[in-house]
Amino acid sequence: MQYAFLIYRDEAAFDAERGNAAAMQHLGARHIAFSQEVGNARIAGAGLKSVALATTVRTAADGVQVVHDGPFADAKEQLGGFYVIDAPDLDAAIMIAKKIPFLKDGAVEIRPVLG
């Protein structure tokens, strides 16, 4: 079964570290190592740019669509990246998700993929 790992992080804390080249290199190396360890179970994955660059299209019940700058939700933790992996069950997916590296702290939401 395929699972989406939605990776949330504190955007302000991440931005504060973005200028630290050594920390960012180390985090990148840890994600490469994670991808190598997971191997063929990893179907896709990417980091996302800052929420300051996000655009949201919101559709109301009457069908009217409004476009606005910014993320879907204004929250401290923002979606910072994702992986799609293949795992036999939720328990296996949880074991893989626990290995995802973070710069400081964060959370991984695990969701089964339709289809």
Stockholm file with secondary structure:
# STOCKHOLM 1.0

chainA/1-115         MQYAFLIYRDEAAFDAERGNAAAMQHLGARHIAFSQEVGNARIAGAGLKSVALATTVRTAADGVQVVHDGPFADAKEQLGGFYVIDAPDLDAAIMIAKKIPFLKDGAVEIRPVLG
#=GR chainA/1-115 SS CEEEEEEEEEHHHHHHHHTCHHHHHHHHHHHHHHHHHHGGGEEEEEECCCGGGCEEEEECTTSCEEEEESCSSCCSEEEEEEEEEECSSHHHHHHHHTTCCCSSCCEEEEEECCC
#=GC SS_cons         CEEEEEEEEEHHHHHHHHTCHHHHHHHHHHHHHHHHHHGGGEEEEEECCCGGGCEEEEECTTSCEEEEESCSSCCSEEEEEEEEEECSSHHHHHHHHTTCCCSSCCEEEEEECCC
//
